[in-house]
Amino acid sequence: MNSGCVLKTASLLRSAALPARQIQSSSSLQEKGFLGSFFERKVETQQQAHSDKFAKKERITEIQSHNVKPDSIDKYLKAQENLIGYVNANQDVLHGQCLGNFSVLIGDQDQFVHIWRYDGGYHAIDENIKFLETSKDYKLIMNDMKPLLRSRESEYFLQFSFWPEVEMRSPSHIYELRSYHLKPGTMVEWGNYWAKAIKLRDYQRTEAYMGLFSQIGELYNVKHIWCYESLEARQQAREVVWQHTQDQWQEIVARTVPLIRRMSSRVLKPLPSSTTQ
């Protein structure tokens, strides 16, 4: 075979191979596009503030978490009783309502959780801060409490408007505090799904205590608080939801799980002085 034939044959082979490579490349792009649309989540365009869409902005909820030294529990509980007594004695000046005082039964040990609600919004909180900064009695109580603590944290939330109104419970219950740390940009999607989910999940109309999303603290942080008579009652309630609304609940779980970065659960026990039991 002469050199001209060799060059011509090679050229034909390259031309014949070209469509195969093009088809393979096109197939890869299509596959990438399909998988990309499956795994990549588009952030929903936010047309308004979450607080405008899901909550009443004049109602702020504060969750305080106190991590107490193990050998100082009794002293801490006494100091906390003094603080509650001080707040009750100054109701004509201080704004706010206590929605529960709890010890952590399952979760972070030697931890106590206190929930407050301020119906006057941030204006009421600002007035509280100004009053407490000049109160000698408050400073004395806090000076007694601070040495008993390992750490403490305070965060502000708004309540989801589609959750039931908070109602104090009579003795005796446990409370599950579930924390969902969402991916930024997914709060609207979460709220839209849970506006439907709460009707399925709270099947007895007695378990949903409070649903919140953060305003100050760790952002895109959702709190769901559920109320049960016991751990066994909790298990039964969750199983009933899956049994009675399996298709609907399964879809909601499938849609909301990808929105979550991490999640945790704690079981709380009301203190004897708690407003809800």
Summary of the structure (lengths in Angstrom):
residues: 277
radius of gyration: 27.8
end to end distance: 97.3
largest distance: 109.1
contacts: 773
relative contact order: 0.16
helix: 47%
strand: 27%
